[in-house]
Amino acid sequence: MSLLRIDSSIQGDGSSSSALADQVVAEFRAVRPSEPIVTRHLGEQPLPADAWRAALGAKAVPEEQRTPADRAALALAVEVADELRAADAAVLALPLYNYGVSQHVKTWIDLVIAGVDDPVGLLTGTPVVLVTTRGGAYGPGTPREGWDHNTGYLRRILADVWGADLTVIEREFTLVGINPALDEFREHAATLRKSAEEAAAEAGRSLAA
């Protein structure tokens, strides 16, 4: 059973999404210590932003008309698509940035779609844990209600288009303790963190089952 892990945080060792993904993987490893884990960090090693356009251009012309750059872009698209398709399970740590998915994640999604003939059902039956984090609060009744354009989009792609058996783990208020303006929410943020950590541990055990 192979596990694919994708990270996209730009926060390095301080990443809340990566910390939750670590918990998922740790629980998985506790049950399946010898299973291979394939990793890709989109935040630390971003995919080239122009690769999607080049890959689509390559698919639109006969092979002999493709430039070396076109061929390289299409090969990269096929690589990331095959990487995802080959996984028996996946953990995706994809936090919200600027109210949506980061450019790194969007490039990855676009390349995956370019790397297959038909993306519909790409992950049918594959258990996928999506870990997503938000610095503030975006729930009902908050000033930023409706501003999270990350989670709904990822659900649409991963579950509705690619067909993944999706589990979503969310954690809000990750900037509490960092941004003094949010100090009044420390207790609530601690509760949210504990719930997310418990959900991550349970998700890891479920993946390994």
N, C-alpha and C positions, 0 to 999 in steps of 0.2 A: 504494500500500500504506500503510494508516494504522496507526500504533502507538499503543496506549493504555498510559499509565503511571499506576499507582496507588501512592501512598506512604501510610504510616500511622504513621510514627515520630513520637514526641514529643520527639526529641533534637535537632532543628534541624540545624545544620551538623555536629554530632558523631554523626550517625546512621550506624551501620555498614550497615544495610540499604539506606539511600539511596545510600551510597557504592558498594555493589555494583551497584545498579540504574543508577547513573551509568555504570559500566563497560559494562554491557550496552548501554545507549543509545549510548554513544560508539562502540562497535564497529558497531552498527547504522547510525549516522550516517556512519561512515567509508565505508560501501558505498552507502548511500542518503541522501545529504545533503539532498535536497529533499523527502523524504517527510514528510507531516504527523504530528506527535506530539501527541496529546491527553493532558493531564495533569489529575490530581485528587489533592489531598493531604488525606487524611482526618484526619491528625493536626493540620494547621494550620487547616483549614476543615471541622470535623466536620459530618456530616449530623445533623439534629435527631433526638434519641433517640426522640421520640414520633411521628415521621413514619410508621413502619411500622404502628403501631396505627391511625392515622388513614387510611392508604392501604387497609388491609384493610377498615376500616369503610366507606370510600367504595365499594369494589368490591361490598359486600354489599347496597347499596341502589340504587334507580334514580337516575339523574343528577340529576333535579330535586329529590331529597331530600338531596343532598349539601350540606354547609356549605362556605363558602369555604375553611376550613381543611382539610376533607376533600379538596376539589378540588386544593388546592395540594400536599398530601401525595401524592396519587395521581399528579399531574403530575411530582413529583420522582422517584417510584418508576419511572415510565415513562422519565424522562430518564436515570437511571443504568443502567437495563436496556438502553435503546437505545444508549447510549454503549458498553457492553460488546459488544453484539451487532454493532455497526457496525465494530468493530475487526478488522483483518486479522491482528493479532498483539498481544500484551499483555505487559507487564512489571509484576509486582505485588510491591512491597516491603512485606512484612507480617511484622514481627518478633513474637516471643513476648513477651507481658506477663502477669505473674502466672499463669504456667503455661498460658496459653491465648491465644486471639485477643483483641485489644483491643475495647473497646466500640465504637470507631469502625468497625472492620472488620465486626463482627457486625451493626451497623446497616446498613452498606453491603450486605452479603450479603442481609439480610432485605428490604431495599428492592428489590434486583434481583429477588428471587423474587416480591415483590408486584407488580412492574411488568410481568410477563409472564403470559400465560394458563397456560403450562406451562414451568417452568424446565428440565426434562429435555432435554439436548441443546442448550442455549443456545449453547455454544461448540464444538459438534462440528466437528472439523477445524481449529480455530484454535490455532496455536502460542502457548503461554503459558509464560512464565518466572516461576516463583515464587521470590522471594528471601526467605529467612527467617533470622533471626539470634537467638541466645540468649546471654545474659550469662554463664551458667555452662555446665556440661556435663550432658547428659541421656542419654548413650549407655549401652549395656550395661555393667554392672559399676560404674557411678557411683552415688553416693548418691541422685541425682535420676532414676535410670532409671524410666521410666514416668510421669514428671511432665509431660512435654511433651504437652499437649492441644491444641496449635496446629497442628503440621505434619500430623498424621493427619486432623484435621478439615478443613483446607484441601484436602488431597488428595481427601477424600471429596466435597467440594462442587465443586471445580474440575474434577476428572477424572471421578469416578463419576457425579455428577449433571449437571454442565454439559457434560461430554464433551470438555474441552480436551485438546489434545495437549501434555501437561504436562512441563516440565523443572523440577526442583527444585534450587536452590542453597542450601546451608545453611552457616552459619558459627557455631561455638560459641566460648565463652570470650571474648566481646567485652568483658567487664569486666576482663580481665587488663590490668594497667597503670593501672587506675582503682581497683579494689578491692585494697588491699594484701594481703588474705587469700589472693589468688590468684597472688601473685608467683611461687610455685614452678612455675607452669605457663606461664611466659613463652615458653619455647622451643616447647612444644607448641602454644600459641596462635598463635605466628608461623607455624608450619607450616600450621595450619588456615586462617589468613588467606590465605596464599599460594595454597593449593589452591582456596579460594573465589573469589579474584580471577581465577585462571586459568579456572575454570569459568564465571565471569561473562563473561569476554572471549569464550570459545568460544560461549556461548549467544547473545551479541550477533551474532556472525558467522553463526551458524545461522539466526537470525531474518531476517537480511538476505539470505540465500541464496535 
